[in-house]
Amino acid sequence: MKVLMLNGSHNQDGSTRAGLDEMAKVFSAEGVETEVFTVGGKPVADCIGCGKCAELKRCVFANDAVNEFAEKAKCADGFVFGSPVYYAHPTGRVLSFLDRLFFSSRLANGYANLRHKPAAAIVVARRAGTSACYDVMNKYLGISQMLNVGSTYWNEFHALTKEDVPGDPEGLQTLRNLARNMIYVMKCLKAGRDAGIMPPAAKEEVFTNFVRRGE
Ligand SMILES: Cc1cc2nc3c(=O)[nH]c(=O)nc-3n(C[C@H](O)[C@H](O)[C@H](O)COP(=O)(O)O)c2cc1C
């Protein structure tokens, strides 16, 4: 089993990474492989809603890491999406990255490499804005039929720099409990698959805009 973890900070070795590493220790102790995928410091383009992903089966922008992550998602059994809090929301690069990852996954293959897989968002801030940021991150999981795993608190921890991370023991405990819950869900899903229990096929024939024209 493998968990793909997104470090949504430009900072390869900062607080977000420290939180992901805390979870990785738990995964590793239970024989679950992990890979940390760093968004990096280069600009990440916004989604322009061109819809080309439906035809190309990937995002039209090929000069950053979104398509690479989408490719890796095929083999992942679980996901952790991490972001620092910037002005009470995820970083701009995380928003651009996730908009394009999820929109292109929807149009390319109906979220085939994401749906029905356990996932969680984790967020870190010096002081405030964590809940608002966490809410935004969770929206991606809900719309794509991912299985949003919970913990003993919302998945938030506090640090200005990675050196502060040990100073939030409850935040770290939340992350470790989250990893244990994800392992449990991944094992249950595997046992279910082995017993022939497959995910339901969602019905999506209704697509009703709020605005009705000519009525
Ligand atoms: C542009 C910017 C905006 C930030 N906004 C917030 C904020 O709204 N609330 C907060 O508590 N910390 C805020 N921070 C602090 C970061 O969330 C914090 O330093 C975090 O640990 C950085 O994680 P990283 O090392 O993984 O990049 C901000 C930092 C930056 C650079």
The ligand as an SDF file (V2000), in Angstrom:
LIG
                    3D

 31 33  0  0  0  0  0  0  0  0999 V2000
    2.3730   35.0090    2.8390 C   0  0  0  0  0  0  0  0  0  0  0  0
    2.1770   34.3220    4.1520 C   0  0  0  0  0  0  0  0  0  0  0  0
    0.9510   34.3540    4.7720 C   0  0  0  0  0  0  0  0  0  0  0  0
    0.7540   33.7250    6.0010 C   0  0  0  0  0  0  0  0  0  0  0  0
   -0.4990   33.7710    6.5760 N   0  0  0  0  0  0  0  0  0  0  0  0
   -0.6880   33.1940    7.7880 C   0  0  0  0  0  0  0  0  0  0  0  0
   -1.9750   33.2290    8.4080 C   0  0  0  0  0  0  0  0  0  0  0  0
   -2.9760   33.6810    7.8560 O   0  0  0  0  0  0  0  0  0  0  0  0
   -2.0900   32.6950    9.6520 N   0  0  0  0  0  0  0  0  0  0  0  0
   -1.0150   32.1650   10.3130 C   0  0  0  0  0  0  0  0  0  0  0  0
   -1.1840   31.7550   11.4550 O   0  0  0  0  0  0  0  0  0  0  0  0
    0.2010   32.0360    9.7190 N   0  0  0  0  0  0  0  0  0  0  0  0
    0.3940   32.5540    8.4770 C   0  0  0  0  0  0  0  0  0  0  0  0
    1.6250   32.4350    7.8550 N   0  0  0  0  0  0  0  0  0  0  0  0
    2.6860   31.6250    8.5140 C   0  0  0  0  0  0  0  0  0  0  0  0
    2.8120   30.2010    7.9020 C   0  0  0  0  0  0  0  0  0  0  0  0
    1.5660   29.5380    7.8160 O   0  0  0  0  0  0  0  0  0  0  0  0
    3.7670   29.3540    8.7510 C   0  0  0  0  0  0  0  0  0  0  0  0
    5.0100   30.0120    8.8300 O   0  0  0  0  0  0  0  0  0  0  0  0
    3.9620   27.9360    8.2570 C   0  0  0  0  0  0  0  0  0  0  0  0
    4.5960   27.2070    9.2750 O   0  0  0  0  0  0  0  0  0  0  0  0
    4.8050   27.8550    6.9850 C   0  0  0  0  0  0  0  0  0  0  0  0
    4.8810   26.4910    6.5460 O   0  0  0  0  0  0  0  0  0  0  0  0
    6.0580   25.9570    5.5910 P   0  0  0  0  0  0  0  0  0  0  0  0
    7.3260   26.0370    6.3980 O   0  0  0  0  0  0  0  0  0  0  0  0
    5.6940   24.5490    5.2540 O   0  0  0  0  0  0  0  0  0  0  0  0
    6.0740   26.8480    4.3900 O   0  0  0  0  0  0  0  0  0  0  0  0
    1.8410   33.0500    6.6270 C   0  0  0  0  0  0  0  0  0  0  0  0
    3.0760   33.0060    5.9820 C   0  0  0  0  0  0  0  0  0  0  0  0
    3.2560   33.6340    4.7710 C   0  0  0  0  0  0  0  0  0  0  0  0
    4.6060   33.5670    4.0880 C   0  0  0  0  0  0  0  0  0  0  0  0
  1  2  1  0
  2  3  1  0
  2 30  2  0
  3  4  2  0
  4  5  1  0
  4 28  1  0
  5  6  2  0
  6  7  1  0
  6 13  1  0
  7  8  2  0
  7  9  1  0
  9 10  1  0
 10 11  2  0
 10 12  1  0
 12 13  2  0
 13 14  1  0
 14 15  1  0
 14 28  1  0
 15 16  1  0
 16 17  1  0
 16 18  1  0
 18 19  1  0
 18 20  1  0
 20 21  1  0
 20 22  1  0
 22 23  1  0
 23 24  1  0
 24 25  2  0
 24 26  1  0
 24 27  1  0
 28 29  2  0
 29 30  1  0
 30 31  1  0
M  END
$$$$
